[in-house]
């Protein structure tokens, strides 16, 4: 008879500028994917031509390119990044983002999915400039939802790029 074991969790301090890479690495190790909407929590690990995509720090230059990207989905996520950059290291719920952007949740979901494809195709990386985690929520009819965070280092780069455009 086998006994089902529960995973053991430990807390490990990680410098904030490396949180995105640590999440991506953990996702790659475990093959984790989202089990609940709104979006997949693991960006695809390979480009459309099959190459393994790296985890790459987002630079001010990357953000300047992102800001002038004509795709409406990328511009919608730029608005998400604006919100997150104003409150670095603060978790913002999916519901709150949709509300602040005056966007239906399904529309935000579509924009996040399209953003993942744009990051893969145009930036040749698998990581977003923000992190996400599923957590319990106080939203009615929801047990949990995704919360998005931009660390202070990335927020400073985003705001510097915004000031230059």
Secondary structure, 3 states (H helix, E strand, C coil): CCCCCCCCCCCCCCCHHHHHHHHHHHHHHHCCCCCCCCCCCCCCCECCCCCECECCCCCHHHHHHHHCCCCHHHHHHHHHHHHHHCCCCCCEEHHHHHHHCCCCHHHHHHHHHHHHHHHHHHHCECCCCCEEEEEECCCCCCCEEEEEECCHHHHHHHHHHHHHC
